[in-house]
Amino acid sequence: MQLRRAEGEVEWVYDGPNTMVSGKRLSVDWDGAQISGGFGLVTGNQRGHFGLELDFSDVDALERPLAQWLPLSVMDEELREWLLNDIGGYVSKGSLQLSQPLGAGATAEDFTATLALAVSQGHLPIAPGWPRLDDVEGRLKWQNRVLEAEIDSAQSHGVTASEGEVVMEDETLNLSGQLQADGPALVSFLQAMPEIDLSQLSDLRVSGDVNGDIALSLPLQNPEALQLEINARPRFSQVVYQPLDLRLQSVEGDLAWLQDGESSGLVGAARGQLLGGLSTQILILKVTAYN
């Protein structure tokens, strides 16, 4: 990464047992990103304080991870781990404020941070092992160990999401949003979900669209306690079970995938036209299947 331009004021003051270093009106052109702000460091009598305020724009974190643009060494462990977890995108506007007391009595609880980003063309993990969100457009904010993200639009395996919200607090990740997909994209996303064997979906050829919503709650220290609800309203022109060449047409319904820890299942109802021989029948499906 190339530092193209830097300007500002740096002041050092020594006053008996106290030392102060400050940066004011700092402005940096760093590989095309514009960064401005200031910092302050005060030490003395075994106590001190560090503060940092930065505003930045035009940050290209597509090829380089977002974490490479930020001063990770002065952040707490939880924030560092999140930033290092495959997060990137183009940041049109952002800000960072840090406050860290120093000295023997200072603890991790004394550290405060606010990181706000407006992101486009972004990527963001849903949860460990899950497919990540790509083409993210929205806003992310980390403040006092709470992550909040407003997702205007995103996609994963061709499933598009909108009106999304991500909140990570007390080591629990909560995600919700509206979903839209065509048949092949829905099958691809479902098969990419971890610890759920849906390989049998490869036997289906699906034409049409589906709308729905998702709500997920995942304790990061106990992923086996995942709670997940995906509601789907399929409107398929045709569903073919390929091993038997069994064809359903005009398939509509309301289905829900529910998971609570190790228990999971599909519930709901769907209807469609089953073509067999010379007759056309209406087929009603009511599915309830739990592991």
C-alpha angles and dihedrals in degrees: 000000000000126000103213101175138003131176139159143093127297117187129190121194128182116193113171108288093356128083125189129190119181138174121206134185091002116179125182135180103204115178090323095315117119114222127179137165141082147260140210133203124186123180134172144113090031090298135088148143138234123201131178133183122182135171119194140177140180093031110169103206095158098098096023119048115254089241090068090065096053134072096250094170092072095046127091121258097255093054092045092052092050094048091049092053100097099284120154147135142122111305109205092179135004146153138203129197123181132181122183126170112213132211142064094302096050117107136187088259089065092062115098128183139174120193118178124182136179103206135191130175085018136157126210133174117244095202138320110303094006126117110269126240114252134190089030117184115185149068131296127196130183114189128165094341095313120113119203124179129182109201116199092181140347140151139215123188088344095307107124122214130199139172087029130168130191122189125178115186134149089005092301122118118209121187132177137165150127120282135205128177146149120243100267093046092051092051091048093051095046091051091050092058110110126248093008116106106215096151089127088072087076086076090065128083109198128192121187140039139292131200125195149122139255134214120183134177118184127177101213093211092048109033091168087074092065116151114201136171123181115180115196133187106193123200101182122171089201141003118190124194095208103200090062098023086236111167131201121187133196093016114185134160150109118275134172132196108209126189129177111172109302094349117089138155151150120254133175143067136277135178134200147147116275113205112209127152113321096327131084116213135188110234121202117198124194110180127193115161126155130179 
